Amino acid sequence: MGIKILHISDVHGDMQYIKLISSIARNFDAIVVSGDFENPEVLDVLSNYGRPVYAVVGNMDPYGIRSRVQKYLIEGRVVPVGSFYLAGYPITADSIRDLGSRLILVSHYPPHGTSVDRAWNGEHIGSRSVRRLVEDVKPLVVLCGHVHESRGY
């Protein structure tokens, strides 16, 4: 059985964008946010769309935001969603190694050396530690953000 995840990242507090997706949110089983939401209201509004919201923080999320969005954060945790598992980075390989083809890794930072970690100048700026984790545990997919100019899969 599959699941449908609405994945967003790097909305940087843009509430207009969050309101625009309200019409499609009901078509998904869960909403996953890969950081840089910058405003706790982003996650609160998403949660009003009737789907569970899971998030990790990004480099632009303000210091102290964790305490205000704790109920959404999955960093260091594994959360079942249907027959799959969301794991929030940072997390240890030992805690997710056996999940393999049912594992969805959620990170703000993309794995280094991929098509989604290229900066505007072509340089790979992704995380080497995320890359090592991906190579070790071999998740089904990695949901990430951070590099605005490298949208893709």
C-alpha positions as CSV (number, residue, x, y, z in Angstrom):
1,M,0.0,0.0,0.0
2,G,1.4,3.4,-1.0
3,I,1.1,6.8,0.6
4,K,0.9,10.3,-0.8
5,I,3.1,12.9,0.8
6,L,2.9,16.6,0.2
7,H,6.5,17.7,0.6
8,I,7.5,21.4,0.9
9,S,10.7,23.2,1.9
10,D,12.2,26.6,2.2
11,V,8.9,28.6,2.2
12,H,10.7,31.2,4.4
13,G,7.5,32.3,6.2
14,D,5.5,32.9,2.9
15,M,2.0,32.5,4.2
16,Q,0.5,33.2,0.8
17,Y,2.2,30.0,-0.5
18,I,0.9,28.0,2.5
19,K,-2.7,29.3,1.8
20,L,-2.4,28.3,-1.9
21,I,-1.8,24.7,-1.1
22,S,-4.8,24.4,1.2
23,S,-6.9,23.2,-1.8
24,I,-4.7,20.2,-2.5
25,A,-3.6,19.2,1.0
26,R,-6.6,16.9,1.5
27,N,-5.4,14.8,-1.4
28,F,-2.3,13.7,0.7
29,D,-1.8,11.4,3.7
30,A,0.8,13.6,5.3
31,I,2.6,16.9,4.9
32,V,6.3,17.0,5.3
33,V,8.3,20.2,5.7
34,S,12.1,20.0,5.2
35,G,13.0,23.2,7.1
36,D,13.4,26.9,6.6
37,F,9.7,27.5,7.3
38,E,11.0,30.4,9.6
39,N,7.6,31.0,11.3
40,P,5.8,28.6,13.6
41,E,2.5,29.8,12.1
42,V,3.5,28.0,8.8
43,L,3.3,24.6,10.5
44,D,0.2,25.5,12.6
45,V,-1.7,26.5,9.4
46,L,-0.6,23.4,7.6
47,S,-1.9,21.3,10.5
48,N,-5.3,22.9,10.1
49,Y,-5.6,21.2,6.7
50,G,-6.5,17.9,8.3
51,R,-3.4,16.0,7.7
52,P,-0.5,15.2,10.0
53,V,2.5,17.5,9.7
54,Y,6.1,16.4,10.2
55,A,9.1,18.7,10.0
56,V,12.8,19.2,10.5
57,V,14.4,22.6,11.0
58,G,16.6,24.3,8.5
59,N,19.5,26.7,8.7
60,M,17.3,29.8,8.4
61,D,14.8,28.8,11.1
62,P,15.4,31.1,14.1
63,Y,17.1,30.0,17.2
64,G,14.5,29.0,19.7
65,I,11.9,28.0,17.2
66,R,12.2,24.3,18.2
67,S,10.3,24.8,21.4
68,R,7.4,26.4,19.6
69,V,7.1,23.6,17.0
70,Q,8.1,20.6,19.0
71,K,4.9,18.7,18.3
72,Y,5.8,18.6,14.5
73,L,9.5,17.8,14.7
74,I,10.8,14.4,13.8
75,E,14.5,15.0,14.1
76,G,16.1,11.9,15.6
77,R,12.8,10.0,15.5
78,V,11.1,7.5,13.4
79,V,7.4,8.0,12.7
80,P,5.2,5.4,11.0
81,V,3.1,6.7,8.1
82,G,1.0,4.0,6.6
83,S,3.3,1.1,5.8
84,F,6.3,3.4,5.6
85,Y,8.5,5.2,8.1
86,L,9.6,8.8,8.2
87,A,13.0,9.4,9.9
88,G,14.1,12.9,10.7
89,Y,17.8,13.8,10.2
90,P,19.9,14.0,12.2
91,I,19.4,10.4,13.2
92,T,21.7,7.4,13.8
93,A,22.1,4.8,11.2
94,D,21.6,2.0,13.7
95,S,18.1,3.2,14.5
96,I,16.9,3.1,10.9
97,R,19.2,0.6,9.1
98,D,16.6,-2.2,9.0
99,L,13.8,-0.1,7.5
100,G,15.4,0.0,4.0
101,S,12.7,0.1,1.3
102,R,10.1,1.4,3.7
103,L,12.3,4.3,4.9
104,I,11.7,7.9,3.9
105,L,14.6,10.1,5.2
106,V,13.7,13.8,5.9
107,S,16.5,16.3,6.0
108,H,16.9,20.0,5.3
109,Y,20.2,19.4,3.6
110,P,20.5,17.3,0.5
111,P,23.1,14.5,0.2
112,H,26.4,15.8,-1.3
113,G,27.1,15.1,-4.9
114,T,23.6,14.7,-6.2
115,S,21.5,16.6,-8.7
116,V,19.7,18.5,-5.9
117,D,22.7,19.9,-4.2
118,R,24.2,22.2,-6.9
119,A,24.5,25.8,-6.1
120,W,24.1,28.5,-8.7
121,N,27.8,28.2,-9.6
122,G,27.6,24.4,-10.1
123,E,29.3,23.5,-6.9
124,H,28.0,20.6,-4.9
125,I,27.0,22.1,-1.5
126,G,25.1,19.2,0.1
127,S,25.8,17.4,3.3
128,R,28.5,14.7,3.3
129,S,27.1,13.2,6.5
130,V,23.6,12.9,4.9
131,R,25.3,11.3,1.9
132,R,27.1,8.7,4.2
133,L,23.8,8.0,5.9
134,V,22.0,7.4,2.7
135,E,24.7,5.1,1.4
136,D,24.6,3.2,4.7
137,V,20.9,2.7,5.2
138,K,19.6,3.0,1.6
139,P,16.3,4.6,2.2
140,L,13.5,4.5,-0.4
141,V,13.7,8.3,-0.8
142,V,15.2,11.4,0.8
143,L,13.0,14.5,1.1
144,C,15.2,17.6,1.4
145,G,15.4,21.2,0.5
146,H,18.0,24.0,1.2
147,V,19.4,24.5,-2.3
148,H,16.7,26.6,-4.1
149,E,18.3,26.5,-7.5
150,S,18.5,22.7,-7.6
151,R,14.9,21.6,-7.6
152,G,14.4,18.1,-8.8
153,Y,14.8,14.5,-7.8
